[in-house]
Amino acid sequence: MVMLDKVVIIDFGTRFSQSIARKVREHHIYSEIVSADTAVPEIKALAPNGIIVCGNEHQDVNQSFVLKEDLLTINVPVLGIGHGLENCNFPILTNYDSHALRSFLVDQCKCEQNWNAATYASHLIESIRKQVGNERVICGLSGGLDSSVAAVLVHRAVGDQLTCIFVDHGFMRKNEAEQVVTTFKNKFNINLVHVDASQRFLGKLEDVSDPEQKRKIIGNEFINVFQDEATKIGDAKFLVQGTLYSDVIESMTSQGKVIKSHHNVGGLPEDLQFELVEPLRTLFKDEVRELAKYLGLPEEIVWRHPFPGPGLAIRIIGEITKERLDILREADAIYLDEIRQAGLYRDIWQAFAVLTNTQTVGVTNNQRTYEYVLALRAVVSDDAMSADWVRIPYEVLAKISNRIIREVPGVNRVVYDISSKPPATIEWE
């Protein structure tokens, strides 16, 4: 197996460290972020080829960062990037410079540029084998990018020791449930338990309109269904979780402050008594996508837009019924189809339709109608922390609107959301 060189990035709680970690990996060199309060012996134990200290990206921010005095005892090259670094006896770049960074990584740290999909797939598979041994593993498969890549990786590592549980709550986009079954059971030959619980979920949500109540009901019912199926498997010791590196970093304690907490098991409780397998916890989202291509996942999954756990249930304003689900599912499919045909899909972070609970007067075939208003949403974002609405060409919007009104009974008006985040959120509920 190819040995991977490594650069450790010391983070003082600014988002700049994530940017630099990504820049290092763009040079095909593995990077790992540690908080500024990490003890020097712990950093040394990581056996880095070099260390990068990240200050603040902006000069006008009044913030200083003081390093531990014994950091240089690790005896590897050190580089500072950013503003506010004090007590530093090493070179500092106040602004990011790609050429200078490459020189530091390759010329000074002597790093081999071998961080790519093939090498880290090999490392991850070997790591999973060591952790799991001969034990059984369960994966809660949603059909999204992260859980799909995690499932295929674990299957490559331990084969039939893995069982995937796909809880189909009935709120997925058009044809996605069928695609999950076809892809993982037929193409990858993974043990897959498909639980069609759509009627069960729909029954629990009868007469429920409040978005938070919807989320709680769906989350609790998901746990109940998953537990029922996990109990049938019986002797599984491990549970696969699709934690990404950005989640790990943002949950990191830096200078005594927790930046952000993440729980990525889809709402599964800690008392399930499983040990976690987190094969993606060293990867950023773009690297997961590259890994998905390498592993042979279909394009529809590789480039699938993020999708909330409760699915279409929180894209229907007001009560959820089968009729309203059918309306939204068909309208959403037309929207995404036209986005793809226009060559816009991969440039958009998230595009989706929202079925409002507002009805308006319209005219169809010379007949008065009183039907739903459908809203379209499309945003670009790097990390979902902030987002801007996409300037979809008018002619594309016109085609989408015309098709939806013509082909989807129950909708007679289409509007486009031009709100950015903040102050709006990406989802409506």
Secondary structure, 3 states (H helix, E strand, C coil): CCCCCEEEEEECCCCHHHHHHHHHHHCCCEEEEEECCCCHHHHHHCCCCEEEEECECCCCCCCCEECCHHHHHHCCCEEEECECEECCCCCEECCCCHHHHHHHHHHHCCCCCCCCHHHHHHHHHHHHHHHHCCCEEEEECCCCHHHHHHHHHHHHHHHHHEEEEEEECCCCCCCHHHHHHHHHHHHCCCEEEEEECHHHHHHHCCCCCCHHHHHHHHHHHHHHHHHHHHHHHCCEEEEECCCCHHHHHHCCEECCEECCCCCCCCCCCHHHCCEEECCCCCCCHHHHHHHHHHHCCCHHHHCCCCCCCCHHHHCECCCCCHHHHHHHHHHHHHHHHHHHHCCCHHHCCEEEEEEEEEEEEEEECCEEEEEEEEEEEEEECCCCCCEEECCCCHHHHHHHHHHHHHHCCCEEEEEECCCCECCCCCCCC
